[in-house]
Amino acid sequence: MIDEAVQPVLDGFVSSVCKVAAVEAIWLHGSLALGDYQLGRSDLDVIVVTSSPPPPAVADVHRQLIRDFPLAAKLHCSYMTELADLSVRHPTFAHRRYFDRPVTPVTRRELAIGNRTLFGPTPAELLPVVSDEELFAFIRRDLNDFWLPATRKRTNWYADIWVDLSLLTIARAHVTLATGDLITKRAAFDVLPYLGAPADVVEDIRRRRYGPEFRTGPWWRHTRAGLTRRFVSTAIPAVLGSPLSSR
């Protein structure tokens, strides 16, 4: 079930974007599709399939929607005209701006699992299947080429988003590489102790995501940053080197 506060945002988006773009399908992914959506905290992750490149007016659709529904600021949408090529960077509106980014194998697998459609055919009808090999290769690159080098810098780790995403990404990656399954962020909390994640940091993330928050202030942020960097720098090689994840 979609939260009653979210449904008007999605309805307004579908109605508006279909007026300005050649829309073939609109799909949900992320927490909305996998059943882990948290109102006010989670993003509204959407894919729009179009038969021709979206016009500049789609950015105006997003900005008007944000004016009408403040929650729409969390609506992140990529516009896909090419479905088969994983390397294509698709026009995307997210974080209040318009830019290009790929639709990753993880997102494509989420679309297939959730199979949540707001308009047109389902992902299963249009989207090519992502193989386990493509999925595993992407996850390994993400850990090795993005997250591991990021531990060399100190400043990023004072931000909530870096702490949250790094730990949850590592836990979810570990499960996917070991089993082929995708798990939700909520389920990732059960995996983190097994990986040796700092308990206080895990609890901090849990409370900020699900409430109530319990720690603030510069001392905790400094301590948390160090604990997180150290964990990430050791956990990623362990996950990548696990016999289960190297298959």
Backbone bond lengths (Angstrom), bond angles and torsions (degrees), N, CA, C in turn:
res aa  C-N    CA-C-N  psi(-1)  N-CA   C-N-CA  omega(-1)  CA-C   N-CA-C  phi
1 M - - - 1.452 - - 1.528 110.00 -
2 I 1.348 116.94 137.63 1.452 122.34 176.76 1.513 109.05 -88.85
3 D 1.347 116.95 135.42 1.452 122.03 -179.67 1.532 110.15 -54.08
4 E 1.341 116.12 141.66 1.469 119.92 -176.51 1.522 112.56 -64.23
5 A 1.349 117.44 -22.47 1.462 120.08 176.69 1.527 111.50 -77.83
6 V 1.327 116.66 -22.53 1.462 121.39 -176.90 1.525 111.95 -87.89
7 Q 1.317 117.37 -34.25 1.461 120.66 -174.18 1.532 113.53 -56.14
8 P 1.355 120.12 -44.35 1.469 118.18 178.05 1.526 113.17 -62.09
9 V 1.327 117.36 -32.99 1.465 120.82 177.63 1.527 109.90 -64.62
10 L 1.331 116.19 -47.48 1.460 119.99 -179.82 1.525 111.54 -65.66
11 D 1.330 116.54 -41.87 1.469 119.93 178.58 1.530 110.59 -61.63
12 G 1.334 116.30 -44.19 1.464 120.22 179.94 1.514 111.79 -64.73
13 F 1.324 116.49 -37.70 1.462 120.08 178.67 1.521 110.88 -65.64
14 V 1.317 117.19 -49.08 1.466 120.48 -179.24 1.521 110.77 -57.72
15 S 1.310 116.41 -47.47 1.465 120.85 -178.87 1.526 111.50 -61.06
16 S 1.333 116.83 -43.51 1.463 121.01 -175.52 1.520 112.75 -74.21
17 V 1.344 117.27 -43.86 1.462 119.15 -174.72 1.524 110.82 -71.06
18 C 1.315 117.77 -30.51 1.463 120.10 178.00 1.527 112.32 -67.32
19 K 1.324 117.50 -18.22 1.462 121.15 179.46 1.526 112.24 -82.26
20 V 1.338 117.63 -21.51 1.471 119.31 -173.78 1.523 113.31 -115.25
21 A 1.344 118.32 -15.08 1.464 120.87 -177.28 1.523 110.13 -128.02
22 A 1.342 114.84 158.33 1.474 120.97 178.81 1.528 108.53 -83.38
23 V 1.324 115.80 76.83 1.465 122.38 -171.42 1.529 110.41 -81.56
24 E 1.331 115.54 130.13 1.458 121.33 174.00 1.519 112.07 -104.01
25 A 1.339 117.12 -33.83 1.463 120.43 -179.19 1.520 109.23 -159.36
26 I 1.328 115.43 153.05 1.465 122.13 175.31 1.520 107.67 -133.77
27 W 1.341 116.16 125.52 1.459 121.57 -174.34 1.525 111.43 -127.31
28 L 1.321 115.87 153.32 1.460 122.58 173.32 1.522 109.64 -101.76
29 H 1.334 115.47 146.55 1.464 119.94 170.43 1.524 107.85 -141.56
30 G 1.321 117.47 -170.89 1.457 120.36 -178.72 1.514 112.18 68.51
31 S 1.335 115.39 -150.21 1.464 120.65 -173.97 1.524 112.82 -64.44
32 L 1.328 117.77 -30.56 1.467 119.82 178.22 1.523 111.52 -64.37
33 A 1.332 116.63 -36.08 1.461 120.28 -178.46 1.520 112.41 -84.04
34 L 1.348 116.27 -29.11 1.460 119.96 -174.02 1.524 113.58 -98.28
35 G 1.339 117.27 0.14 1.461 120.26 173.73 1.512 115.58 83.97
36 D 1.342 117.83 25.92 1.464 120.78 -179.21 1.524 111.14 -124.55
37 Y 1.330 117.32 25.67 1.461 120.68 -176.88 1.528 111.52 -69.82
38 Q 1.360 115.89 134.35 1.459 122.80 177.16 1.520 108.66 -120.29
39 L 1.329 117.49 113.85 1.460 122.34 -175.11 1.524 110.80 -57.09
40 G 1.329 115.34 128.43 1.458 121.60 177.74 1.512 114.27 83.89
41 R 1.345 117.18 -12.81 1.465 121.06 -179.74 1.524 111.68 -113.51
42 S 1.323 116.59 -42.66 1.463 120.78 -177.58 1.523 111.21 -81.67
43 D 1.333 115.21 153.14 1.454 120.44 172.43 1.525 110.24 -80.32
44 L 1.317 115.77 158.51 1.461 122.46 172.17 1.527 106.23 -99.99
45 D 1.322 116.73 96.82 1.463 121.95 -172.39 1.525 110.37 -92.20
46 V 1.345 114.97 122.57 1.468 120.94 -172.91 1.529 109.47 -134.32
47 I 1.321 115.66 145.62 1.462 123.17 170.24 1.527 107.57 -119.88
48 V 1.330 115.71 132.11 1.466 120.81 172.72 1.527 108.34 -114.59
49 V 1.320 116.71 123.95 1.464 121.92 175.46 1.517 107.97 -94.25
50 T 1.340 116.08 127.19 1.463 120.57 -179.08 1.526 109.71 -124.77
51 S 1.326 116.11 151.41 1.460 121.01 -179.49 1.520 112.31 -83.85
52 S 1.331 117.16 -11.53 1.462 122.71 176.17 1.527 107.67 -147.56
53 P 1.333 118.11 159.37 1.464 119.91 -178.17 1.524 111.88 -53.26
54 P 1.318 117.51 136.57 1.469 119.86 -178.00 1.528 110.93 -66.39
55 P 1.315 117.59 141.50 1.460 120.42 179.08 1.532 111.10 -75.59
56 P 1.329 117.51 163.96 1.470 120.26 177.45 1.524 113.71 -56.67
57 A 1.336 116.49 -21.57 1.466 120.28 -177.66 1.523 112.93 -63.42
58 V 1.341 118.59 -17.81 1.462 118.38 179.38 1.532 111.22 -65.22
59 A 1.334 116.68 -31.68 1.469 119.17 176.63 1.526 110.06 -64.35
60 D 1.335 116.76 -37.19 1.466 120.43 177.19 1.526 110.83 -65.17
61 V 1.344 116.59 -34.93 1.471 120.56 176.76 1.526 109.98 -59.71
62 H 1.320 116.57 -46.55 1.460 120.29 -179.39 1.524 111.34 -64.22
63 R 1.314 116.86 -44.35 1.473 119.74 -177.46 1.527 111.43 -65.98
64 Q 1.333 116.90 -38.71 1.465 119.30 177.04 1.514 110.82 -67.28
65 L 1.326 116.42 -38.18 1.462 120.13 179.20 1.531 110.58 -63.23
66 I 1.327 117.16 -38.38 1.466 120.64 177.98 1.525 110.38 -65.07
67 R 1.318 116.04 -37.35 1.481 118.49 176.99 1.529 110.77 -66.22
68 D 1.319 117.18 -36.99 1.464 120.82 -179.02 1.530 112.39 -78.53
69 F 1.337 115.40 -36.93 1.474 121.69 -176.82 1.531 108.38 -135.35
70 P 1.303 119.59 100.34 1.471 120.47 -179.91 1.531 113.62 -51.20
71 L 1.337 116.82 -30.71 1.463 120.29 178.91 1.527 111.68 -62.12
72 A 1.327 117.51 -21.98 1.460 121.45 -179.35 1.521 112.61 -67.08
73 A 1.316 118.53 -11.98 1.465 120.70 174.76 1.524 110.99 -61.83
74 K 1.328 116.65 -22.07 1.461 121.34 178.36 1.526 112.61 -94.55
75 L 1.329 117.57 5.02 1.456 120.34 177.69 1.529 108.56 -83.38
76 H 1.316 116.43 111.01 1.462 123.06 -178.64 1.518 108.56 -110.32
77 C 1.318 116.35 123.34 1.462 120.10 -171.06 1.522 111.56 -134.24
78 S 1.344 116.52 130.80 1.458 122.46 170.21 1.518 109.28 -105.85
79 Y 1.337 115.64 142.20 1.464 122.53 -178.49 1.522 108.65 -108.12
80 M 1.335 116.42 114.37 1.457 122.24 -173.96 1.529 111.24 -107.84
81 T 1.330 115.90 125.45 1.465 120.58 169.15 1.528 109.98 -108.92
82 E 1.336 117.23 -26.96 1.463 123.35 178.10 1.525 108.03 -109.40
83 L 1.337 116.84 113.92 1.462 120.39 -174.03 1.523 113.83 -95.63
84 A 1.318 118.62 -22.04 1.463 120.37 -171.09 1.518 114.07 -89.90
85 D 1.326 117.72 -33.90 1.464 121.71 -173.52 1.525 110.37 -84.24
86 L 1.348 117.09 113.96 1.465 121.29 -177.30 1.526 112.47 -70.71
87 S 1.331 117.96 -18.35 1.468 120.68 -175.96 1.528 113.54 -85.17
88 V 1.319 117.65 -12.66 1.467 120.90 -176.72 1.527 110.35 -66.72
89 R 1.320 115.64 135.82 1.464 121.85 174.70 1.532 107.95 -96.76
90 H 1.311 116.57 123.27 1.462 121.80 -171.86 1.525 110.72 -101.96
91 P 1.354 116.78 143.85 1.461 119.37 174.81 1.529 110.26 -56.39
92 T 1.319 115.70 132.47 1.469 121.43 -173.09 1.520 109.88 -139.23
93 F 1.326 116.03 137.40 1.460 121.06 170.91 1.525 107.56 -111.41
94 A 1.321 116.03 116.67 1.461 121.62 179.57 1.519 108.24 -157.55
95 H 1.322 115.53 151.35 1.467 121.48 179.63 1.533 111.11 55.79
96 R 1.333 114.93 35.19 1.466 123.42 176.33 1.527 113.49 67.88
97 R 1.321 118.71 21.24 1.461 120.36 177.55 1.526 110.59 -144.10
98 Y 1.329 115.26 166.17 1.451 123.63 -175.21 1.527 108.84 -112.09
99 F 1.324 117.89 125.81 1.460 122.05 -178.31 1.527 108.44 -156.43
100 D 1.338 117.08 -179.71 1.462 122.02 -179.87 1.524 110.12 -111.18
101 R 1.339 116.67 140.55 1.459 121.29 173.73 1.525 109.23 -156.99
102 P 1.330 117.68 156.26 1.469 119.68 178.04 1.516 111.77 -74.90
103 V 1.312 115.94 157.61 1.462 121.89 168.75 1.521 105.52 -95.90
104 T 1.320 116.79 107.51 1.457 121.83 -167.21 1.532 112.74 -71.77
105 P 1.336 116.47 163.37 1.469 119.28 174.01 1.529 113.16 -58.09
106 V 1.342 117.66 -31.85 1.464 119.91 177.33 1.530 109.72 -65.22
107 T 1.317 116.69 -46.79 1.465 120.19 177.97 1.520 110.98 -60.88
108 R 1.317 116.90 -42.59 1.464 120.76 -179.95 1.531 111.02 -63.24
109 R 1.345 116.75 -38.96 1.460 119.23 177.75 1.528 110.39 -68.72
110 E 1.340 117.48 -38.41 1.468 120.65 175.89 1.521 110.82 -60.29
111 L 1.327 116.37 -42.34 1.467 119.94 178.51 1.519 111.23 -59.42
112 A 1.329 115.94 -41.79 1.468 120.25 -178.76 1.521 111.42 -68.32
113 I 1.343 116.03 -40.17 1.467 119.67 -178.32 1.527 110.85 -70.43
114 G 1.335 116.07 -48.66 1.462 119.68 -178.41 1.512 112.67 -70.16
115 N 1.369 115.18 -42.98 1.469 121.30 179.15 1.524 111.76 51.65
116 R 1.356 115.01 41.44 1.471 121.37 -177.71 1.525 109.88 -97.46
117 T 1.302 116.41 118.51 1.462 122.05 -173.64 1.514 110.62 -118.55
118 L 1.331 116.19 131.90 1.457 121.96 174.90 1.521 111.75 -98.22
119 F 1.345 115.99 -24.31 1.474 119.73 -177.50 1.527 107.49 -158.90
120 G 1.346 116.40 138.21 1.450 121.44 172.59 1.515 114.37 77.71
121 P 1.336 116.89 -163.04 1.469 121.49 -178.26 1.533 111.31 -65.74
122 T 1.321 116.23 158.80 1.458 122.46 179.95 1.533 110.29 -77.84
123 P 1.351 117.57 163.10 1.472 120.04 173.55 1.525 112.37 -55.03
124 A 1.325 117.12 -38.97 1.464 120.15 -178.73 1.525 111.78 -61.15
125 E 1.339 117.41 -26.68 1.462 121.06 -178.23 1.526 112.82 -82.98
126 L 1.344 117.78 -27.83 1.465 120.17 -172.41 1.525 114.43 -116.27
127 L 1.310 118.42 -31.21 1.461 121.48 -168.43 1.525 111.11 -89.50
128 P 1.327 117.86 126.66 1.471 119.75 176.14 1.531 111.06 -60.05
129 V 1.311 116.17 146.48 1.456 121.51 -179.01 1.532 110.04 -69.40
130 V 1.332 116.45 136.03 1.463 121.94 173.88 1.528 107.96 -90.46
131 S 1.322 116.54 124.19 1.459 119.93 -179.81 1.526 110.59 -74.38
132 D 1.328 116.04 159.12 1.462 119.93 175.47 1.524 110.70 -59.26
133 E 1.316 117.34 -37.73 1.465 120.58 -179.58 1.524 111.28 -62.16
134 E 1.331 117.71 -42.65 1.462 121.28 177.76 1.522 110.66 -65.16
135 L 1.328 116.25 -41.45 1.460 120.94 -179.89 1.524 111.08 -64.60
136 F 1.334 117.18 -48.45 1.465 121.07 -178.08 1.530 110.98 -64.08
137 A 1.326 116.98 -41.27 1.466 120.13 -179.42 1.516 111.23 -62.33
138 F 1.326 116.50 -41.11 1.470 119.52 178.78 1.526 110.54 -63.96
139 I 1.318 117.33 -45.53 1.468 120.77 -177.93 1.522 110.73 -62.36
140 R 1.326 117.43 -43.05 1.464 120.32 178.79 1.529 111.04 -62.14
141 R 1.335 116.90 -42.99 1.470 119.91 178.78 1.523 110.76 -63.30
142 D 1.326 116.71 -41.64 1.456 120.52 -178.67 1.529 111.16 -61.67
143 L 1.326 116.71 -43.97 1.459 120.26 179.06 1.523 111.44 -68.12
144 N 1.327 116.17 -46.57 1.463 120.69 -172.33 1.525 113.45 -78.03
145 D 1.341 116.83 -36.41 1.464 120.14 -172.68 1.515 114.01 -98.39
146 F 1.336 116.91 -20.38 1.476 119.38 179.44 1.524 112.07 -111.40
147 W 1.327 117.03 -60.78 1.458 120.02 -171.80 1.527 113.01 -69.98
148 L 1.307 118.35 -42.10 1.460 119.64 -178.09 1.530 112.07 -65.77
149 P 1.339 120.18 -48.11 1.464 119.08 176.45 1.531 113.48 -61.21
150 A 1.339 117.03 -27.66 1.473 120.16 -179.35 1.520 112.41 -64.61
151 T 1.326 117.87 -20.81 1.465 120.05 -179.42 1.532 111.99 -72.35
152 R 1.323 117.20 -11.42 1.466 119.91 178.63 1.529 111.77 -76.13
153 K 1.328 116.86 -16.84 1.461 121.54 179.44 1.524 108.94 -103.29
154 R 1.322 116.49 142.26 1.461 120.44 -176.23 1.525 113.42 -92.48
155 T 1.323 117.32 -37.34 1.466 119.94 -166.08 1.526 113.07 -64.86
156 N 1.347 117.90 -37.88 1.463 119.88 -176.90 1.521 112.58 -57.96
157 W 1.318 117.01 -30.35 1.459 121.12 -169.23 1.517 113.55 -78.79
158 Y 1.327 117.05 -0.18 1.464 120.63 173.18 1.537 111.03 -85.37
159 A 1.319 117.01 -10.82 1.471 121.48 -177.49 1.529 110.42 -91.15
160 D 1.323 116.07 137.80 1.465 121.28 179.42 1.519 112.08 -53.70
161 I 1.332 117.35 -43.16 1.453 120.98 -172.80 1.516 111.97 -62.62
162 W 1.343 117.59 -36.97 1.460 120.77 178.93 1.525 111.16 -69.56
163 V 1.316 116.07 -41.72 1.463 120.00 178.30 1.515 110.29 -62.66
164 D 1.318 116.25 -49.78 1.465 120.94 -176.07 1.525 111.88 -62.82
165 L 1.329 115.92 -53.13 1.460 119.73 -173.62 1.525 111.92 -67.14
166 S 1.338 117.06 -37.88 1.462 118.41 -177.63 1.520 111.42 -62.51
167 L 1.329 117.73 -50.82 1.461 119.88 -177.71 1.522 112.15 -65.96
168 L 1.320 116.44 -45.07 1.462 119.12 -178.39 1.527 111.55 -67.91
169 T 1.338 116.76 -36.05 1.464 120.09 177.43 1.519 111.04 -64.30
170 I 1.333 117.13 -43.17 1.464 120.26 -179.63 1.524 110.73 -63.24
171 A 1.329 117.26 -44.35 1.467 120.10 -179.96 1.514 111.41 -63.73
172 R 1.317 116.99 -43.57 1.462 119.91 -179.39 1.526 110.86 -68.49
173 A 1.342 116.85 -37.88 1.457 120.77 177.69 1.526 111.22 -63.12
174 H 1.325 115.66 -41.79 1.468 119.91 179.35 1.529 110.57 -57.58
175 V 1.313 117.72 -45.74 1.462 121.30 -178.45 1.526 110.57 -67.22
176 T 1.326 117.22 -43.57 1.463 119.83 -178.62 1.523 111.51 -64.52
177 L 1.329 117.22 -44.44 1.461 119.89 179.97 1.523 111.88 -66.03
178 A 1.327 116.69 -30.11 1.467 120.25 -178.45 1.521 113.17 -83.46
179 T 1.341 116.80 -33.15 1.470 119.67 -171.28 1.525 114.44 -124.83
180 G 1.336 116.92 -18.35 1.462 119.76 -174.00 1.511 113.36 87.19
181 D 1.334 117.81 -4.53 1.465 121.53 -178.40 1.526 111.18 -90.20
182 L 1.329 116.07 150.52 1.458 121.85 168.87 1.522 108.32 -99.89
183 I 1.331 116.76 135.14 1.458 120.33 177.11 1.518 109.53 -117.28
184 T 1.323 116.18 161.23 1.456 121.72 178.71 1.524 110.12 -78.66
185 K 1.313 115.48 167.80 1.459 120.04 175.09 1.520 110.83 -62.63
186 R 1.324 116.94 -37.72 1.469 119.32 178.54 1.528 110.55 -60.67
187 A 1.322 117.20 -43.79 1.461 120.58 179.85 1.521 111.80 -66.79
188 A 1.327 117.08 -26.59 1.463 120.47 -178.96 1.524 112.02 -63.70
189 F 1.328 117.59 -26.92 1.464 120.06 179.50 1.526 111.82 -62.35
190 D 1.313 117.46 -30.35 1.462 120.61 178.82 1.521 112.10 -73.95
191 V 1.331 116.92 -20.55 1.464 121.67 -177.88 1.525 111.35 -87.50
192 L 1.329 117.43 -31.82 1.462 121.31 -172.56 1.531 113.87 -58.43
193 P 1.334 120.38 -41.91 1.475 118.03 177.29 1.527 112.43 -60.15
194 Y 1.318 117.19 -37.47 1.462 121.31 178.60 1.522 111.11 -61.48
195 L 1.339 117.04 -32.41 1.461 121.59 -179.71 1.522 112.71 -85.15
196 G 1.340 116.85 -3.59 1.456 120.50 178.34 1.515 114.87 86.32
197 A 1.329 117.04 21.69 1.464 120.18 -179.64 1.532 110.75 -66.74
198 P 1.340 118.24 144.79 1.464 121.07 179.42 1.533 111.03 -59.61
199 A 1.314 116.91 124.43 1.467 121.16 -172.93 1.521 112.03 -61.08
200 D 1.335 117.56 -40.14 1.463 119.77 -178.91 1.520 111.57 -65.33
201 V 1.321 117.17 -36.64 1.463 120.43 179.05 1.528 110.03 -69.82
202 V 1.320 116.91 -42.07 1.463 120.48 178.01 1.526 110.35 -59.97
203 E 1.329 116.80 -43.68 1.463 120.38 179.38 1.526 111.24 -65.85
204 D 1.333 116.51 -36.57 1.464 120.90 177.12 1.522 110.61 -61.17
205 I 1.323 116.98 -45.52 1.468 120.85 178.56 1.522 110.60 -64.26
206 R 1.328 115.71 -44.86 1.462 119.71 -178.72 1.525 111.38 -58.90
207 R 1.321 116.23 -44.92 1.472 118.99 -176.71 1.521 112.04 -71.29
208 R 1.325 117.20 -34.07 1.468 117.83 177.42 1.518 111.30 -71.53
209 R 1.330 116.91 -28.05 1.470 119.53 178.53 1.515 112.11 -83.62
210 Y 1.318 116.85 -40.66 1.463 120.24 -174.09 1.529 113.61 -115.72
211 G 1.357 117.93 -7.79 1.448 122.91 175.81 1.522 113.59 79.61
212 P 1.344 116.43 160.84 1.464 126.58 -13.56 1.525 111.51 -84.35
213 E 1.351 116.35 150.35 1.463 120.00 177.65 1.528 109.43 -66.16
214 F 1.338 115.65 149.10 1.454 116.94 -174.60 1.519 114.95 -135.71
215 R 1.329 119.84 -8.00 1.456 120.18 179.51 1.518 109.96 -138.17
216 T 1.320 115.32 138.72 1.458 121.31 175.31 1.526 107.21 -145.25
217 G 1.321 115.54 -178.15 1.449 119.90 174.57 1.509 113.86 98.11
218 P 1.347 116.12 155.72 1.464 121.34 -175.27 1.523 113.89 -63.98
219 W 1.348 118.47 -33.66 1.468 119.45 -178.98 1.522 110.02 -63.48
220 W 1.333 116.82 -46.53 1.458 119.10 -179.22 1.515 111.45 -66.60
221 R 1.326 117.64 -40.04 1.465 119.62 179.59 1.538 110.65 -62.61
222 H 1.321 116.65 -39.64 1.462 119.93 178.62 1.534 110.41 -65.91
223 T 1.311 116.44 -46.11 1.464 120.64 179.34 1.525 110.92 -63.11
224 R 1.322 115.61 -45.11 1.458 120.91 -179.16 1.526 111.71 -62.33
225 A 1.339 116.75 -40.03 1.464 120.87 179.90 1.526 110.55 -60.37
226 G 1.322 116.71 -45.29 1.460 119.65 -179.97 1.517 112.51 -66.03
227 L 1.324 116.54 -43.82 1.463 120.25 178.85 1.528 111.52 -61.40
228 T 1.326 115.83 -41.55 1.466 120.14 -177.80 1.520 111.27 -68.11
229 R 1.329 117.05 -46.82 1.478 120.39 179.59 1.521 111.40 -58.19
230 R 1.325 116.05 -44.26 1.463 119.15 -178.83 1.530 110.99 -64.84
231 F 1.337 116.03 -41.93 1.466 118.83 179.57 1.522 110.68 -64.16
232 V 1.324 117.35 -48.74 1.466 120.86 -177.43 1.526 110.80 -59.96
233 S 1.337 116.82 -41.65 1.461 120.49 -176.56 1.525 112.73 -66.81
234 T 1.319 117.94 -25.23 1.467 120.84 178.62 1.527 112.57 -99.52
235 A 1.330 117.11 -31.56 1.468 120.18 -176.67 1.519 112.20 -71.50
236 I 1.320 117.82 -37.09 1.463 119.35 -177.78 1.534 111.73 -63.75
237 P 1.331 119.57 -49.45 1.476 117.41 175.87 1.524 112.64 -59.03
238 A 1.334 117.23 -34.95 1.463 119.68 178.95 1.525 111.12 -66.53
239 V 1.321 117.03 -43.58 1.467 120.91 179.27 1.530 110.40 -65.06
240 L 1.324 116.99 -44.82 1.465 120.36 -178.85 1.529 111.74 -68.84
241 G 1.321 116.92 -28.55 1.448 120.31 -178.56 1.496 115.41 -91.16
242 S 1.333 117.22 -3.59 1.452 120.76 -179.26 1.534 110.60 -64.58
243 P 1.329 117.79 135.82 1.476 119.56 177.11 1.522 112.85 -55.88
244 L 1.337 116.21 -32.78 1.466 119.10 -178.93 1.520 111.28 -71.43
245 S 1.357 117.41 -30.73 1.454 119.55 -175.34 1.510 113.43 -91.69
246 S 1.313 117.56 -5.98 1.455 120.03 -176.15 1.533 112.86 -99.93
247 R 1.313 116.04 11.41 1.461 118.96 -177.63 1.516 110.66 -73.64
